[in-house]
């Protein structure tokens, strides 16, 4: 499962780097680029002006409903024994390394790719990590549309009957202008994520 998922991720990241070369950057060329521990996000990707359902059944627009300056987004199966819980645990540990003021500037959004997921189940799952995190879900086609807008690939899983979709398990950090700034891969630990979040929360 890990090999299959990472293989998808490598293909996706290669595509993003190639496909984004012609996209204009949202940042001014005169503004110095931060030195990320994670991977600098390809230019041109932003939080989409699209809505999914939150765990209470309310509509949540990714671009306009999120209120914190920094939004961190990841996709996956919340009940999977594989990479998704590992990503959520790394995020929780990273936020624990920040001070209270920094944590207040970060909103974590987890988007389930499980068609059968419900709000209460998702809320219970995220409660193991942080009760303030936002859990979103929707139809498979809608979630894939949202993911594409953020440069995340979700495909039909041809190799593992236990999971309907294969996906790239990166975590994406978005800045105050809602543009993607940094991508964390499975080999970026909590300390690496915390270091980049410290930079993100200090930006105007």
N, C-alpha and C positions, 0 to 999 in steps of 0.2 A: 504493500500500500504506500509506504513512504517513497520507494523508488518511483512508483507510477506518478504520484502527486508531484514530486520534485521534477520529474521529467516534463510534465505539463508546465510547471512554473518556468523552467529554463526556456522552453519554446515561447511562452508568453512574454517573458522579459525581453527576449531577443526581438520579438515582433514590436514591442513597445518602443524599444530604442530605435529601431529602423523606421517605424511608422510615424514617430513623433519628431523626426528630424526637421520636417517642413513646418511644424507648428510653431507659432510665435510664442515666446515666453511672456507670462503675465507680469514678470518683474522687470524693472528698468535695468538696462545693461550697465548703468552707472552704479547700481547697488551691489556692494560686495556679496559674493556667494558664501553662505556658511560652509564650514568644513564638517560634513556629516560623518558619523560613524557608520550609519546605514548607507544605503544607496540613494544618490540624488534621484528624485522622481523625474521621469521624462517630462519635458515642457508641454504645456497645453492641456493637461488633465485637471479638471475641477470637480468639486462636488456637484452632481447633476441637479437640475431643477426638476426633480422627480420625487414622487411620494410612495411610501410603503406603509403598512400598518404596524403600529407599535404594540407592545404587549397588552395594552388596554383596549385595543381595537380602534384607536384614533389614527387619523392620517398624519404621517410625519414626512415633511418635505426635507430632503437631505440638505438642501442649500439654505432654506429660509427658517426652518424650525429649530435647527441647532443654534444654541445661544452662546456657547463658549467660544473664545477666540480660536482655540485649536481643536480640531476634530480629528479623531483617530478612528479609522474604519477597517474592519476585517470581516471576512466571509467564512462560512463553514458550517459543519454539522456540530451543533452544540453538544450532542450526546455521543459524538464519535470518540473511540478510545485512542485515536491517532493524533493528528497534528493540531486540530482546532483547539482542544483543551490546553495543549501545550502553549499555543499562541496566547490564549486568554490568561494563562498563569504567568507568562512572561510579562504581559501588559500590567497585570495586577502588581507583580513584583517591581516593575519599573516605576509605576506611580507611587509605590511605597517609598521609593528613594527620593522623591521630590518633597519640597516643603509644602505646607498647606496652601500658600498663595499660588504656587505653581500648579498644584493639583486642581485648584479651582478654575484654572484657565483651560483645562483639558476635558473634552467630552468624548467618551468612548462609545462607538456605535458598532454593534455586532449584527450582521445581516445573515439570517439563516438561509441556506440553500435547500433546505428540506421542505418539499411541497406539503408534507403532512404536519409540519410544525404548527403549533398553536401558540397564542399569546401566553397563556398560563404556563405551558411547558417551558417556553423560552425564558420567561421571568424566573421560574424556579432554577433553571440552569445557570443563568447569569448571577443569581443571588449567591451562588457559591464563590463568586469572585468579587463583585461589588454591586450593591443594590441600586446604585445610581446610574449604572450603565444602561444605555438605550438598546433594546432588542427590537429588531425589525424583521418582518416576514411578509411574504406575498406569493403569488403564483410563480411557477418556475420561469415562465417567459418574462414576467416583469422583473424578477430578480436578476435574470441574465442581462436584461436591457440596462438596468442600473449598474451592474458590474462592468459591462462594456464601456459605459461612459466614464468609468474610473480606471480603465486599463486593466481590469481583472477578468481573467478568462474562466468561464464555467462551461464544461462540456459534458455530454453524455458519457457515462463511464462504461467503456467496453470491456474492461479487464477485471472488474470486481463487482459481483452481483449484490454484495452487501450494501453498496452505496450507489445511488442512482447517478450521481454526478461526480466527475473529477474536477478539481479546482486548484487554483494557485493560492497557497496559503500565506501570501504576503500581507503585512500590515502597512497601511498607508496613512501618513500624517499630512493633514491639510492645514495651511496657514490661515490668518485672519481674512485674507481675500478669497478663501475657499479654493485656492489652487493647491495641487499636490506638491509637497516639498520634499518628502523623504519616504523611502520604502524600506521596511525591515523584513528580512528574509529569515527562515528558520534558524540560521546560524548566528543571528544577532541576538545576544542574550539581553536580560533585563537591564544590565548596567549600560549596555550600548544604547538601548531605547531611551533610558532615563537621561543619558547625556544629550541625545538629540532633542528630547522634549524640553530640556533645560534651555537649549538654544531657541527652540520654537516659541516657548513662552516668554522669552526675553525680547522677541522681535515686535516692532510697532504694528 
